[in-house]
Amino acid sequence: MPLPGFYFPPGSARQTEAELYLTADGKYLEVRDGGGTLLASAPRRQVTVTSRLGNLRRKVAYPDGALFETADNDGIDALLTGHNGALARLERSWRLAALSLLAIAACTALFILYGVPRSAEWLARETPPSASRVIADQTLKAMEGKFLLPTGLPLARQQRIRDRFARVAGWEASGHGYDLLLRNAPHVGPNAFALPDGRIVVTDQLVLMAKSDTELDGVLAHEMAHVNHSHGLRSVYQASLIPAAIAFITGDASQFAQMTVILPAILVQSAYSRKFEQQADDDAAILLRRQGEDPAALAGFLERMELKTCGKTGCGPSWLGSHPATSARAARLRRAPAQ
């Protein structure tokens, strides 16, 4: 059954009353005027039909630019069953719409839970060293003078810590280069954190709280593990995945620099994820045991620092201010195997 409408020649706004036909074999769509003169014809698969939207006219576009318009939405759906008719029925189904929303929500949740961490891990692994240095430089620039001041430790104590740092770094077989930065942080308190390029900041307050070289070795090994696994970069990327991906793809170093506004807060708050902290603790424990040192010293240091710095109010910004709980971390360190 023909559909009434209007025909527009290619490149023209002049309309002519016409009718749309589907040939008997179902392969061609033809437009004819009232006298039966053929105005347009093309294989059905080459013709584009607009989707149904309220009572708006449907447009049938031909490859040569000719156009046919009709207000008979039901008629064209029936004529083109399996083409746009099925889509229109899907669009009008509230059940399918609800299922689509649920599917979108599920996919979004899966992407946040699994896609974002995996993407951040890949981006961190593929980030060039030059970009890591940009992020580290900008992070230090943002923190120096505000959170970090020059160290006030005696020179002899500084040298002893640097010797221990070189000793622990020598245990590592990861190939990463590490550099120690000692800083006074009166507003941050006992803290240590690793920058993406291998620089590790240790505050005077944390050094003064350590009672033995083994305790300090454990802290240094823990932070080196954060460098080895690119935890800092991964945290930044997880917090700003879209700009991170753009920066990585385009190679725009300024984008990397802009992302560093996130990293100082992550480092000062020790806001690594539970998985990252556990991984760093496990690596540190294995490294200590291999060198004949007991990870229980690090466990005791964590417990003592929590008791002294947090009290009953709970930990604020510090090396303890992250999950898992200090008691769980200490128990895991004490039972850590040697491999």
Buried (B, 14 or more C-beta within 10 A) or exposed (E): EBBEBBBBBEEEEEBBEBBBBBEEEEEBBBBBEEEEEEBBBBEBEEBEBBEBEEEEBBBBBBEEEBBBBBBBBEBBBEBBEEBBBEBBEEEEEEEEEEEEEEEEEEEEEEEEEEBBBEBBBBBBEEBEEEBBBBBBBBBBEBBEEEBBBEBEBEEEBBEBBEEBBEEBBEBBEEEBEBEBBBBBBEEBBBBBBBBBBBBBBBBBBBBEBBEEBBBBBBBBBBBBBBBBBBBBBBBBBBBBBEBBBEBBEEEBBEBBBBBBEBBBEBBBBBBBBEBBBBBBBBBBBBBBBEBEBBBBBBBBBBBBBBEEBBEEEEBEBBBBBBBBEBEEBBEBBBEBEEE
